[in-house]
């Protein structure tokens, strides 16, 4: 089982920025493809971004150009830099290991943590 912990969420106004972090427990993230997902109230979980084992990146069309996924292998983390945030970005954000990537999406393993809340006000 891969255990990942999300952090960095918060409350920001539209147009603001946040940086989310995904940290591994007892695993080396550089050996995995990692995806970010989000779930808004009353909606299903949706794909946001992913980074492959080769560091190739993939994004949902709704966030392309505003969000950026990256690795910091020294810290054993995967981050999601979120800029130009919109109210529709409000959701709980989760990270997960990708079983595989079907461009431009990640098929996640079914291990989910608590997530981190992102709230964007108008």
N, CA, C and O atoms as a printed pandas DataFrame, in Angstrom:
     atom_number atom_name residue_name chain_id  residue_number  x_coord  y_coord  z_coord
0              1         N          UNK        A               1    0.830   -1.177    0.000
1              2        CA          UNK        A               1    0.000    0.000    0.000
2              3         C          UNK        A               1    0.880    1.247    0.000
3              4         O          UNK        A               1    1.820    1.357    0.787
4              5         N          UNK        A               2    0.564    2.181   -0.890
5              6        CA          UNK        A               2    1.248    3.465   -0.950
6              7         C          UNK        A               2    0.456    4.457   -0.116
7              8         O          UNK        A               2   -0.737    4.656   -0.346
8              9         N          UNK        A               3    1.116    5.079    0.850
9             10        CA          UNK        A               3    0.467    6.070    1.699
10            11         C          UNK        A               3    0.987    7.456    1.336
11            12         O          UNK        A               3    2.183    7.732    1.431
12            13         N          UNK        A               4    0.074    8.312    0.924
13            14        CA          UNK        A               4    0.397    9.670    0.533
14            15         C          UNK        A               4   -0.400   10.653    1.379
15            16         O          UNK        A               4   -1.558   10.405    1.715
16            17         N          UNK        A               5    0.230   11.761    1.717
17            18        CA          UNK        A               5   -0.395   12.779    2.544
18            19         C          UNK        A               5   -0.370   14.107    1.810
19            20         O          UNK        A               5    0.685   14.570    1.379
20            21         N          UNK        A               6   -1.545   14.719    1.671
21            22        CA          UNK        A               6   -1.685   16.002    0.989
22            23         C          UNK        A               6   -1.690   17.143    1.998
23            24         O          UNK        A               6   -2.187   16.997    3.115
24            25         N          UNK        A               7   -1.135   18.274    1.593
25            26        CA          UNK        A               7   -1.143   19.460    2.436
26            27         C          UNK        A               7   -1.047   20.700    1.561
27            28         O          UNK        A               7   -0.785   20.603    0.362
28            29         N          UNK        A               8   -1.259   21.869    2.163
29            30        CA          UNK        A               8   -1.071   23.132    1.473
30            31         C          UNK        A               8   -2.341   23.846    1.059
31            32         O          UNK        A               8   -2.273   24.958    0.535
32            33         N          UNK        A               9   -3.499   23.239    1.278
33            34        CA          UNK        A               9   -4.744   23.884    0.913
34            35         C          UNK        A               9   -5.044   25.072    1.798
35            36         O          UNK        A               9   -4.382   25.298    2.811
36            37         N          UNK        A              10   -6.058   25.832    1.398
37            38        CA          UNK        A              10   -6.442   26.999    2.161
38            39         C          UNK        A              10   -7.520   27.789    1.466
39            40         O          UNK        A              10   -8.112   27.333    0.487
40            41         N          UNK        A              11   -7.772   28.984    1.981
41            42        CA          UNK        A              11   -8.780   29.891    1.448
42            43         C          UNK        A              11   -8.090   31.049    0.746
43            44         O          UNK        A              11   -7.267   31.743    1.344
44            45         N          UNK        A              12   -8.426   31.257   -0.527
45            46        CA          UNK        A              12   -7.862   32.359   -1.295
46            47         C          UNK        A              12   -8.957   33.021   -2.113
47            48         O          UNK        A              12   -9.996   32.418   -2.382
48            49         N          UNK        A              13   -8.719   34.270   -2.507
49            50        CA          UNK        A              13   -9.626   34.958   -3.406
50            51         C          UNK        A              13   -9.332   34.569   -4.849
51            52         O          UNK        A              13   -8.231   34.125   -5.174
52            53         N          UNK        A              14  -10.325   34.739   -5.704
53            54        CA          UNK        A              14  -10.140   34.462   -7.126
54            55         C          UNK        A              14   -8.921   35.215   -7.649
55            56         O          UNK        A              14   -8.719   36.389   -7.338
56            57         N          UNK        A              15   -8.117   34.524   -8.444
57            58        CA          UNK        A              15   -6.891   35.093   -8.962
58            59         C          UNK        A              15   -5.674   34.808   -8.112
59            60         O          UNK        A              15   -4.549   35.085   -8.529
60            61         N          UNK        A              16   -5.878   34.259   -6.932
61            62        CA          UNK        A              16   -4.787   33.962   -6.025
62            63         C          UNK        A              16   -4.084   32.665   -6.360
63            64         O          UNK        A              16   -4.405   32.001   -7.346
64            65         N          UNK        A              17   -3.109   32.310   -5.517
65            66        CA          UNK        A              17   -2.279   31.133   -5.748
66            67         C          UNK        A              17   -2.158   30.286   -4.495
67            68         O          UNK        A              17   -2.232   30.793   -3.376
68            69         N          UNK        A              18   -1.972   28.999   -4.696
69            70        CA          UNK        A              18   -1.666   28.050   -3.637
70            71         C          UNK        A              18   -0.693   27.014   -4.184
71            72         O          UNK        A              18   -0.644   26.768   -5.389
72            73         N          UNK        A              19    0.075   26.415   -3.289
73            74        CA          UNK        A              19    0.963   25.327   -3.671
74            75         C          UNK        A              19    0.652   24.123   -2.787
75            76         O          UNK        A              19    0.838   24.174   -1.571
76            77         N          UNK        A              20    0.182   23.050   -3.397
77            78        CA          UNK        A              20   -0.138   21.829   -2.689
78            79         C          UNK        A              20    1.051   20.880   -2.717
79            80         O          UNK        A              20    1.845   20.889   -3.657
80            81         N          UNK        A              21    1.163   20.064   -1.679
81            82        CA          UNK        A              21    2.252   19.111   -1.582
82            83         C          UNK        A              21    1.708   17.714   -1.323
83            84         O          UNK        A              21    0.752   17.537   -0.569
84            85         N          UNK        A              22    2.326   16.728   -1.955
85            86        CA          UNK        A              22    2.000   15.317   -1.777
86            87         C          UNK        A              22    3.258   14.633   -1.271
87            88         O          UNK        A              22    4.265   14.578   -1.978
88            89         N          UNK        A              23    3.209   14.111   -0.053
89            90        CA          UNK        A              23    4.366   13.492    0.567
90            91         C          UNK        A              23    4.138   12.003    0.763
91            92         O          UNK        A              23    3.038   11.576    1.115
92            93         N          UNK        A              24    5.175   11.218    0.537
93            94        CA          UNK        A              24    5.083    9.770    0.665
94            95         C          UNK        A              24    5.467    9.318    2.067
95            96         O          UNK        A              24    6.295    9.940    2.732
96            97         N          UNK        A              25    4.853    8.233    2.498
97            98        CA          UNK        A              25    5.198    7.584    3.750
98            99         C          UNK        A              25    5.827    6.234    3.436
99           100         O          UNK        A              25    5.134    5.294    3.046
100          101         N          UNK        A              26    7.133    6.143    3.606
101          102        CA          UNK        A              26    7.830    4.891    3.405
102          103         C          UNK        A              26    8.014    4.469    1.955
103          104         O          UNK        A              26    8.263    3.295    1.682
104          105         N          UNK        A              27    7.896    5.399    1.031
105          106        CA          UNK        A              27    8.063    5.114   -0.392
106          107         C          UNK        A              27    8.870    6.224   -1.046
107          108         O          UNK        A              27    8.901    7.358   -0.567
108          109         N          UNK        A              28    9.519    5.877   -2.143
109          110        CA          UNK        A              28   10.261    6.849   -2.931
110          111         C          UNK        A              28    9.403    7.240   -4.125
111          112         O          UNK        A              28    9.172    6.431   -5.024
112          113         N          UNK        A              29    8.932    8.480   -4.131
113          114        CA          UNK        A              29    7.981    8.909   -5.146
114          115         C          UNK        A              29    8.573    8.951   -6.540
115          116         O          UNK        A              29    7.837    8.855   -7.523
116          117         N          UNK        A              30    9.880    9.093   -6.649
117          118        CA          UNK        A              30   10.492    9.185   -7.962
118          119         C          UNK        A              30   10.309    7.919   -8.787
119          120         O          UNK        A              30   10.478    7.946  -10.006
120          121         N          UNK        A              31    9.966    6.815   -8.139
121          122        CA          UNK        A              31    9.768    5.554   -8.844
122          123         C          UNK        A              31    8.331    5.356   -9.314
123          124         O          UNK        A              31    8.011    4.322   -9.900
124          125         N          UNK        A              32    7.467    6.329   -9.065
125          126        CA          UNK        A              32    6.058    6.211   -9.405
126          127         C          UNK        A              32    5.586    7.373  -10.260
127          128         O          UNK        A              32    6.138    8.471  -10.201
128          129         N          UNK        A              33    4.558    7.113  -11.053
129          130        CA          UNK        A              33    3.780    8.185  -11.650
130          131         C          UNK        A              33    2.753    8.636  -10.612
131          132         O          UNK        A              33    2.115    7.805   -9.966
132          133         N          UNK        A              34    2.594    9.944  -10.453
133          134        CA          UNK        A              34    1.716   10.499   -9.430
134          135         C          UNK        A              34    0.704   11.440  -10.074
135          136         O          UNK        A              34    1.047   12.236  -10.949
136          137         N          UNK        A              35   -0.544   11.340   -9.631
137          138        CA          UNK        A              35   -1.590   12.209  -10.137
138          139         C          UNK        A              35   -2.252   13.011   -9.034
139          140         O          UNK        A              35   -2.303   12.587   -7.879
140          141         N          UNK        A              36   -2.760   14.176   -9.408
141          142        CA          UNK        A              36   -3.597   14.994   -8.534
142          143         C          UNK        A              36   -5.033   14.929   -9.034
143          144         O          UNK        A              36   -5.292   14.986  -10.236
144          145         N          UNK        A              37   -5.955   14.808   -8.096
145          146        CA          UNK        A              37   -7.376   14.747   -8.380
146          147         C          UNK        A              37   -8.102   15.696   -7.441
147          148         O          UNK        A              37   -7.551   16.113   -6.422
148          149         N          UNK        A              38   -9.340   16.037   -7.785
149          150        CA          UNK        A              38  -10.118   16.892   -6.896
150          151         C          UNK        A              38  -11.575   16.471   -6.919
151          152         O          UNK        A              38  -12.058   15.885   -7.888
152          153         N          UNK        A              39  -12.266   16.782   -5.827
153          154        CA          UNK        A              39  -13.678   16.467   -5.711
154          155         C          UNK        A              39  -14.391   17.646   -5.076
155          156         O          UNK        A              39  -14.123   18.006   -3.930
156          157         N          UNK        A              40  -15.298   18.242   -5.829
157          158        CA          UNK        A              40  -16.101   19.352   -5.342
158          159         C          UNK        A              40  -17.380   18.817   -4.716
159          160         O          UNK        A              40  -17.780   17.689   -5.004
160          161         N          UNK        A              41  -18.035   19.614   -3.855
161          162        CA          UNK        A              41  -19.277   19.153   -3.228
162          163         C          UNK        A              41  -20.317   18.737   -4.259
163          164         O          UNK        A              41  -20.604   19.480   -5.197
164          165         N          UNK        A              42  -20.878   17.553   -4.080
165          166        CA          UNK        A              42  -21.907   17.059   -4.973
166          167         C          UNK        A              42  -21.413   16.556   -6.306
167          168         O          UNK        A              42  -22.223   16.212   -7.168
168          169         N          UNK        A              43  -20.110   16.504   -6.504
169          170        CA          UNK        A              43  -19.554   16.054   -7.774
170          171         C          UNK        A              43  -18.611   14.880   -7.563
171          172         O          UNK        A              43  -18.150   14.634   -6.449
172          173         N          UNK        A              44  -18.327   14.159   -8.640
173          174        CA          UNK        A              44  -17.403   13.039   -8.586
174          175         C          UNK        A              44  -15.961   13.531   -8.655
175          176         O          UNK        A              44  -15.685   14.639   -9.116
176          177         N          UNK        A              45  -15.061   12.693   -8.193
177          178        CA          UNK        A              45  -13.647   13.013   -8.255
178          179         C          UNK        A              45  -13.203   13.116   -9.713
179          180         O          UNK        A              45  -13.588   12.293  -10.543
180          181         N          UNK        A              46  -12.395   14.128  -10.020
181          182        CA          UNK        A              46  -11.933   14.322  -11.377
182          183         C          UNK        A              46  -10.420   14.489  -11.428
183          184         O          UNK        A              46   -9.798   14.951  -10.471
184          185         N          UNK        A              47   -9.848   14.110  -12.548
185          186        CA          UNK        A              47   -8.421   14.235  -12.778
186          187         C          UNK        A              47   -8.026   15.689  -12.954
187          188         O          UNK        A              47   -8.740   16.461  -13.594
188          189         N          UNK        A              48   -6.885   16.065  -12.383
189          190        CA          UNK        A              48   -6.372   17.422  -12.497
190          191         C          UNK        A              48   -5.042   17.449  -13.241
191          192         O          UNK        A              48   -4.904   18.155  -14.240
192          193         N          UNK        A              49   -4.063   16.687  -12.762
193          194        CA          UNK        A              49   -2.727   16.701  -13.350
194          195         C          UNK        A              49   -1.984   15.443  -12.945
195          196         O          UNK        A              49   -2.333   14.804  -11.953
196          197         N          UNK        A              50   -0.958   15.085  -13.709
197          198        CA          UNK        A              50   -0.135   13.924  -13.391
198          199         C          UNK        A              50    1.284   14.157  -13.856
199          200         O          UNK        A              50    1.536   14.950  -14.764
200          201         N          UNK        A              51    2.218   13.448  -13.216
201          202        CA          UNK        A              51    3.612   13.479  -13.626
202          203         C          UNK        A              51    4.108   12.047  -13.715
203          204         O          UNK        A              51    3.944   11.269  -12.775
204          205         N          UNK        A              52    4.715   11.695  -14.841
205          206        CA          UNK        A              52    5.161   10.340  -15.087
206          207         C          UNK        A              52    6.493   10.029  -14.450
207          208         O          UNK        A              52    7.164   10.912  -13.916
208          209         N          UNK        A              53    6.872    8.759  -14.511
209          210        CA          UNK        A              53    8.168    8.335  -13.995
210          211         C          UNK        A              53    9.309    9.014  -14.737
211          212         O          UNK        A              53   10.400    9.192  -14.195
212          213         N          UNK        A              54    9.045    9.390  -15.984
213          214        CA          UNK        A              54   10.022   10.101  -16.800
214          215         C          UNK        A              54    9.893   11.612  -16.674
215          216         O          UNK        A              54   10.556   12.352  -17.401
216          217         N          UNK        A              55    9.040   12.080  -15.753
217          218        CA          UNK        A              55    8.778   13.491  -15.475
218          219         C          UNK        A              55    7.974   14.187  -16.558
219          220         O          UNK        A              55    7.867   15.414  -16.546
220          221         N          UNK        A              56    7.409   13.442  -17.489
221          222        CA          UNK        A              56    6.445   14.031  -18.405
222          223         C          UNK        A              56    5.212   14.458  -17.611
223          224         O          UNK        A              56    4.832   13.795  -16.646
224          225         N          UNK        A              57    4.589   15.561  -18.015
225          226        CA          UNK        A              57    3.442   16.091  -17.283
226          227         C          UNK        A              57    2.184   16.070  -18.135
227          228         O          UNK        A              57    2.238   16.145  -19.362
228          229         N          UNK        A              58    1.045   15.965  -17.451
229          230        CA          UNK        A              58   -0.250   15.854  -18.106
230          231         C          UNK        A              58   -1.255   16.677  -17.324
231          232         O          UNK        A              58   -1.197   16.715  -16.095
232          233         N          UNK        A              59   -2.181   17.343  -18.018
233          234        CA          UNK        A              59   -3.126   18.240  -17.368
234          235         C          UNK        A              59   -4.514   18.112  -17.967
235          236         O          UNK        A              59   -4.674   17.861  -19.161
236          237         N          UNK        A              60   -5.518   18.291  -17.110
237          238        CA          UNK        A              60   -6.872   18.472  -17.595
238          239         C          UNK        A              60   -6.957   19.804  -18.330
239          240         O          UNK        A              60   -6.279   20.763  -17.960
240          241         N          UNK        A              61   -7.781   19.866  -19.362
241          242        CA          UNK        A              61   -7.889   21.085  -20.146
242          243         C          UNK        A              61   -8.322   22.280  -19.297
243          244         O          UNK        A              61   -7.919   23.410  -19.571
244          245         N          UNK        A              62   -9.128   22.043  -18.285
245          246        CA          UNK        A              62   -9.646   23.130  -17.472
246          247         C          UNK        A              62   -8.582   23.818  -16.632
247          248         O          UNK        A              62   -8.796   24.940  -16.171
248          249         N          UNK        A              63   -7.437   23.168  -16.423
249          250        CA          UNK        A              63   -6.395   23.745  -15.579
250          251         C          UNK        A              63   -5.106   24.023  -16.342
251          252         O          UNK        A              63   -4.181   24.609  -15.780
252          253         N          UNK        A              64   -5.022   23.626  -17.585
253          254        CA          UNK        A              64   -3.803   23.798  -18.367
254          255         C          UNK        A              64   -3.439   25.281  -18.452
255          256         O          UNK        A              64   -4.272   26.124  -18.786
256          257         N          UNK        A              65   -2.188   25.574  -18.145
257          258        CA          UNK        A              65   -1.723   26.942  -18.165
258          259         C          UNK        A              65   -1.852   27.651  -16.838
259          260         O          UNK        A              65   -1.236   28.699  -16.646
260          261         N          UNK        A              66   -2.637   27.114  -15.908
261          262        CA          UNK        A              66   -2.821   27.714  -14.587
262          263         C          UNK        A              66   -2.178   26.890  -13.481
263          264         O          UNK        A              66   -1.716   27.440  -12.481
264          265         N          UNK        A              67   -2.149   25.582  -13.655
265          266        CA          UNK        A              67   -1.600   24.679  -12.658
266          267         C          UNK        A              67   -0.368   23.982  -13.221
267          268         O          UNK        A              67   -0.285   23.727  -14.423
268          269         N          UNK        A              68    0.585   23.676  -12.350
269          270        CA          UNK        A              68    1.808   23.000  -12.762
270          271         C          UNK        A              68    2.193   21.946  -11.733
271          272         O          UNK        A              68    2.259   22.233  -10.538
272          273         N          UNK        A              69    2.447   20.734  -12.193
273          274        CA          UNK        A              69    2.862   19.645  -11.326
274          275         C          UNK        A              69    4.363   19.452  -11.465
275          276         O          UNK        A              69    4.914   19.594  -12.556
276          277         N          UNK        A              70    5.026   19.128  -10.356
277          278        CA          UNK        A              70    6.468   18.954  -10.376
278          279         C          UNK        A              70    6.908   18.024   -9.257
279          280         O          UNK        A              70    6.151   17.754   -8.325
280          281         N          UNK        A              71    8.139   17.539   -9.359
281          282        CA          UNK        A              71    8.733   16.690   -8.331
282          283         C          UNK        A              71    9.858   17.421   -7.620
283          284         O          UNK        A              71   10.535   18.268   -8.203
284          285         N          UNK        A              72   10.046   17.083   -6.355
285          286        CA          UNK        A              72   11.243   17.455   -5.626
286          287         C          UNK        A              72   11.752   16.166   -4.996
287          288         O          UNK        A              72   11.347   15.798   -3.894
288          289         N          UNK        A              73   12.639   15.490   -5.705
289          290        CA          UNK        A              73   13.090   14.184   -5.240
290          291         C          UNK        A              73   13.883   14.259   -3.939
291          292         O          UNK        A              73   13.885   13.309   -3.156
292          293         N          UNK        A              74   14.555   15.386   -3.708
293          294        CA          UNK        A              74   15.303   15.548   -2.466
294          295         C          UNK        A              74   14.364   15.543   -1.265
295          296         O          UNK        A              74   14.723   15.051   -0.195
296          297         N          UNK        A              75   13.164   16.087   -1.442
297          298        CA          UNK        A              75   12.167   16.116   -0.372
298          299         C          UNK        A              75   11.179   14.964   -0.465
299          300         O          UNK        A              75   10.334   14.794    0.414
300          301         N          UNK        A              76   11.284   14.170   -1.531
301          302        CA          UNK        A              76   10.378   13.052   -1.766
302          303         C          UNK        A              76    8.925   13.532   -1.796
303          304         O          UNK        A              76    8.054   12.964   -1.136
304          305         N          UNK        A              77    8.685   14.582   -2.570
305          306        CA          UNK        A              77    7.354   15.148   -2.685
306          307         C          UNK        A              77    7.002   15.426   -4.142
307          308         O          UNK        A              77    7.877   15.550   -4.998
308          309         N          UNK        A              78    5.711   15.519   -4.398
309          310        CA          UNK        A              78    5.177   15.999   -5.662
310          311         C          UNK        A              78    4.277   17.179   -5.339
311          312         O          UNK        A              78    3.412   17.085   -4.468
312          313         N          UNK        A              79    4.476   18.286   -6.034
313          314        CA          UNK        A              79    3.741   19.512   -5.753
314          315         C          UNK        A              79    2.797   19.859   -6.890
315          316         O          UNK        A              79    2.982   19.433   -8.030
316          317         N          UNK        A              80    1.787   20.639   -6.554
317          318        CA          UNK        A              80    0.870   21.205   -7.533
318          319         C          UNK        A              80    0.803   22.699   -7.276
319          320         O          UNK        A              80    0.171   23.143   -6.317
320          321         N          UNK        A              81    1.457   23.474   -8.135
321          322        CA          UNK        A              81    1.408   24.927   -8.051
322          323         C          UNK        A              81    0.154   25.403   -8.764
323          324         O          UNK        A              81   -0.044   25.113   -9.944
324          325         N          UNK        A              82   -0.689   26.130   -8.050
325          326        CA          UNK        A              82   -1.965   26.574   -8.589
326          327         C          UNK        A              82   -1.990   28.098   -8.634
327          328         O          UNK        A              82   -1.925   28.759   -7.598
328          329         N          UNK        A              83   -2.085   28.644   -9.830
329          330        CA          UNK        A              83   -2.139   30.080  -10.043
330          331         C          UNK        A              83   -3.452   30.458  -10.710
331          332         O          UNK        A              83   -4.149   29.607  -11.261
332          333         N          UNK        A              84   -3.781   31.744  -10.655
333          334        CA          UNK        A              84   -4.995   32.265  -11.289
334          335         C          UNK        A              84   -6.213   31.431  -10.911
335          336         O          UNK        A              84   -7.001   31.035  -11.769
336          337         N          UNK        A              85   -6.353   31.177   -9.638
337          338        CA          UNK        A              85   -7.412   30.293   -9.164
338          339         C          UNK        A              85   -8.790   30.899   -9.400
339          340         O          UNK        A              85   -8.981   32.112   -9.315
340          341         N          UNK        A              86   -9.735   30.029   -9.694
341          342        CA          UNK        A              86  -11.119   30.397   -9.946
342          343         C          UNK        A              86  -12.025   29.735   -8.920
343          344         O          UNK        A              86  -11.659   28.708   -8.350
344          345         N          UNK        A              87  -13.211   30.310   -8.672
345          346        CA          UNK        A              87  -14.133   29.667   -7.735
346          347         C          UNK        A              87  -14.432   28.212   -8.085
347          348         O          UNK        A              87  -14.641   27.397   -7.187
348          349         N          UNK        A              88  -14.456   27.876   -9.367
349          350        CA          UNK        A              88  -14.719   26.502   -9.766
350          351         C          UNK        A              88  -13.583   25.544   -9.433
351          352         O          UNK        A              88  -13.736   24.332   -9.588
352          353         N          UNK        A              89  -12.443   26.068   -8.979
353          354        CA          UNK        A              89  -11.358   25.223   -8.502
354          355         C          UNK        A              89  -11.582   24.752   -7.072
355          356         O          UNK        A              89  -10.828   23.917   -6.572
356          357         N          UNK        A              90  -12.602   25.272   -6.411
357          358        CA          UNK        A              90  -12.902   24.884   -5.041
358          359         C          UNK        A              90  -13.217   23.395   -4.971
359          360         O          UNK        A              90  -14.113   22.909   -5.661
360          361         N          UNK        A              91  -12.475   22.677   -4.133
361          362        CA          UNK        A              91  -12.630   21.231   -4.023
362          363         C          UNK        A              91  -11.665   20.709   -2.974
363          364         O          UNK        A              91  -10.794   21.435   -2.496
364          365         N          UNK        A              92  -11.831   19.441   -2.622
365          366        CA          UNK        A              92  -10.821   18.732   -1.857
366          367         C          UNK        A              92   -9.869   18.093   -2.855
367          368         O          UNK        A              92  -10.300   17.391   -3.770
368          369         N          UNK        A              93   -8.591   18.332   -2.683
369          370        CA          UNK        A              93   -7.576   17.845   -3.609
370          371         C          UNK        A              93   -6.852   16.641   -3.028
371          372         O          UNK        A              93   -6.455   16.645   -1.862
372          373         N          UNK        A              94   -6.682   15.611   -3.849
373          374        CA          UNK        A              94   -6.046   14.363   -3.454
374          375         C          UNK        A              94   -4.909   14.031   -4.407
375          376         O          UNK        A              94   -4.958   14.386   -5.584
376          377         N          UNK        A              95   -3.889   13.352   -3.903
377          378        CA          UNK        A              95   -2.883   12.775   -4.777
378          379         C          UNK        A              95   -2.946   11.261   -4.680
379          380         O          UNK        A              95   -3.392   10.712   -3.672
380          381         N          UNK        A              96   -2.497   10.589   -5.732
381          382        CA          UNK        A              96   -2.519    9.139   -5.777
382          383         C          UNK        A              96   -1.470    8.634   -6.756
383          384         O          UNK        A              96   -1.101    9.330   -7.701
384          385         N          UNK        A              97   -0.995    7.417   -6.520
385          386        CA          UNK        A              97   -0.113    6.791   -7.494
386          387         C          UNK        A              97   -0.917    6.370   -8.705
387          388         O          UNK        A              97   -2.024    5.848   -8.570
388          389         N          UNK        A              98   -0.370    6.593   -9.881
389          390        CA          UNK        A              98   -1.015    6.177  -11.111
390          391         C          UNK        A              98   -0.661    4.731  -11.427
391          392         O          UNK        A              98    0.514    4.365  -11.446
392          393         N          UNK        A              99   -1.675    3.910  -11.675
393          394        CA          UNK        A              99   -1.414    2.557  -12.154
394          395         C          UNK        A              99   -0.755    2.612  -13.523
395          396         O          UNK        A              99    0.156    1.843  -13.829
396          397         N          UNK        A             100   -1.231    3.522  -14.322
397          398        CA          UNK        A             100   -0.676    3.788  -15.629
398          399         C          UNK        A             100   -1.229    5.125  -16.091
399          400         O          UNK        A             100   -2.179    5.651  -15.512
400          401         N          UNK        A             101   -0.634    5.662  -17.125
401          402        CA          UNK        A             101   -1.088    6.924  -17.695
402          403         C          UNK        A             101   -1.617    6.682  -19.094
403          404         O          UNK        A             101   -0.938    6.104  -19.943
404          405         N          UNK        A             102   -2.831    7.131  -19.318
405          406        CA          UNK        A             102   -3.420    7.155  -20.651
406          407         C          UNK        A             102   -3.553    8.626  -21.001
407          408         O          UNK        A             102   -4.498    9.296  -20.582
408          409         N          UNK        A             103   -2.611    9.113  -21.761
409          410        CA          UNK        A             103   -2.513   10.540  -22.039
410          411         C          UNK        A             103   -3.841   11.122  -22.470
411          412         O          UNK        A             103   -4.489   10.584  -23.367
412          413         N          UNK        A             104   -4.267   12.232  -21.835
413          414        CA          UNK        A             104   -3.527   13.027  -20.851
414          415         C          UNK        A             104   -3.935   12.755  -19.413
415          416         O          UNK        A             104   -3.790   13.636  -18.566
416          417         N          UNK        A             105   -4.447   11.548  -19.104
417          418        CA          UNK        A             105   -4.973   11.285  -17.771
418          419         C          UNK        A             105   -4.197   10.184  -17.064
419          420         O          UNK        A             105   -3.425    9.446  -17.676
420          421         N          UNK        A             106   -4.425   10.095  -15.763
421          422        CA          UNK        A             106   -3.830    9.093  -14.901
422          423         C          UNK        A             106   -4.920    8.175  -14.384
423          424         O          UNK        A             106   -5.972    8.642  -13.947
424          425         N          UNK        A             107   -4.678    6.864  -14.432
425          426        CA          UNK        A             107   -5.578    5.890  -13.828
426          427         C          UNK        A             107   -5.063    5.594  -12.431
427          428         O          UNK        A             107   -4.052    4.907  -12.288
428          429         N          UNK        A             108   -5.730    6.092  -11.395
429          430        CA          UNK        A             108   -5.165    6.025  -10.046
430          431         C          UNK        A             108   -5.366    4.679   -9.368
431          432         O          UNK        A             108   -6.342    3.975   -9.626
432          433         N          UNK        A             109   -4.424    4.335   -8.495
433          434        CA          UNK        A             109   -4.643    3.254   -7.559
434          435         C          UNK        A             109   -5.687    3.708   -6.544
435          436         O          UNK        A             109   -5.868    4.904   -6.318
436          437         N          UNK        A             110   -6.369    2.743   -5.939
437          438        CA          UNK        A             110   -7.476    3.061   -5.042
438          439         C          UNK        A             110   -7.019    3.208   -3.601
439          440         O          UNK        A             110   -7.533    2.548   -2.698
440          441         N          UNK        A             111   -6.044    4.088   -3.402
441          442        CA          UNK        A             111   -5.588    4.434   -2.067
442          443         C          UNK        A             111   -5.665    5.942   -1.944
443          444         O          UNK        A             111   -4.886    6.669   -2.560
444          445         N          UNK        A             112   -6.617    6.408   -1.139
445          446        CA          UNK        A             112   -6.878    7.836   -1.001
446          447         C          UNK        A             112   -6.722    8.280    0.444
447          448         O          UNK        A             112   -7.182    7.607    1.367
448          449         N          UNK        A             113   -6.071    9.414    0.629
449          450        CA          UNK        A             113   -5.921    9.989    1.955
450          451         C          UNK        A             113   -7.052   10.936    2.278
451          452         O          UNK        A             113   -8.127   10.863    1.683
452          453         N          UNK        A             114   -6.803   11.834    3.232
453          454        CA          UNK        A             114   -7.820   12.785    3.660
454          455         C          UNK        A             114   -8.002   13.930    2.677
455          456         O          UNK        A             114   -9.051   14.573    2.665
456          457         N          UNK        A             115   -6.997   14.192    1.856
457          458        CA          UNK        A             115   -7.054   15.307    0.937
458          459         C          UNK        A             115   -6.796   16.625    1.644
459          460         O          UNK        A             115   -6.665   16.678    2.867
460          461         N          UNK        A             116   -6.725   17.693    0.848
461          462        CA          UNK        A             116   -6.547   19.028    1.400
462          463         C          UNK        A             116   -7.546   19.966    0.735
463          464         O          UNK        A             116   -7.703   19.953   -0.485
464          465         N          UNK        A             117   -8.217   20.777    1.542
465          466        CA          UNK        A             117   -9.298   21.629    1.056
466          467         C          UNK        A             117   -8.753   22.898    0.413
467          468         O          UNK        A             117   -7.931   23.604    0.998
468          469         N          UNK        A             118   -9.221   23.174   -0.795
469          470        CA          UNK        A             118   -8.939   24.427   -1.481
470          471         C          UNK        A             118  -10.259   25.156   -1.678
471          472         O          UNK        A             118  -11.188   24.616   -2.279
472          473         N          UNK        A             119  -10.341   26.377   -1.175
473          474        CA          UNK        A             119  -11.543   27.183   -1.323
474          475         C          UNK        A             119  -11.174   28.508   -1.975
475          476         O          UNK        A             119  -10.314   29.235   -1.479
476          477         N          UNK        A             120  -11.827   28.813   -3.084
477          478        CA          UNK        A             120  -11.566   30.041   -3.827
478          479         C          UNK        A             120  -12.826   30.887   -3.799
479          480         O          UNK        A             120  -13.868   30.468   -4.303
480          481         N          UNK        A             121  -12.740   32.067   -3.218
481          482        CA          UNK        A             121  -13.885   32.952   -3.099
482          483         C          UNK        A             121  -13.909   33.968   -4.236
483          484         O          UNK        A             121  -12.871   34.311   -4.802
484          485         N          UNK        A             122  -15.112   34.444   -4.560
485          486        CA          UNK        A             122  -15.279   35.424   -5.628
486          487         C          UNK        A             122  -14.930   36.817   -5.156
487          488         O          UNK        A             122  -15.015   37.770   -5.930
